[in-house]
Amino acid sequence: RKEVEQDPGPFNVPEGATVAFNCTYSNSASQSFFWYRQDCRKEPKLLMSVYSSGNEDGRFTAQLNRASQYISLLIRDSKLSDSATYLCVVNEMDFGNEKLTFGTGTRLTIIP
Amino acid sequence: DAEITQSPRHKITETGRQVTLACHQTWNHNNMFWYRQDLGHGLRLIHYSYGVQDTNKGEVSDGYSVSRSNTEDLPLTLESAASSQTSVYFCASSEHPRAEQYFGPGTRLTVT
């Protein structure tokens, strides 16, 4: 089983719509969770951290469900500029060292 | 502004040659990471370092090496380049192993 799993998509969504992605993780001891955004042929960039109580940043809302071991990202009133690949990131232990594990990403295309 | 840079941005090399990719950060972060990204695999960790003189193997470390002689730099060396090492390479740094990582712009390496 992969440590971090995402639906690869693609999600093709009309402009102005609301879209949500989920990401599941396998390690119940994980404590840090993030969503990154990656544009084509560019580096990943931090979109937002995910906190236990859930958090919002403008049109973006992130939620954590520890019991079911998943995190979610909700995008409201989607814009053309939201088209990108969204990476789910979770911290894990690696032979006593902590590291971040990246999901393979969910591709989103906003359609005019 | 603090930043993380990579050089070269593009490199074409021949099979069997030794190649070194540079990564330099001015965040003063102790933690630095090297990833490769290929279609269908997402970001895969090659090597990482938690401080000067510290290096650790990631999940795809075979054929690669790193050394950390100062806080700012973590060069990645391909000992004998193979066509399977054609990829996009990203360097990243973070303040804490569990914290968000900041990525460089990437190096696109082609091994012919």
Interface residues (C-beta under 8 A of the other chain):
Chain A: Q31 S32 F34 K42 E43 P44 K45 L46 S49 L87 N91 D94 N97 E98 K99 L100 F102 G103 T104 G105
Chain B: F33 Y35 G40 H41 G42 L43 L45 Y48 Y50 N56 G58 F90 S94 P97 R98 A99 E100 Q101 Y102 F103 G104 P105 G106
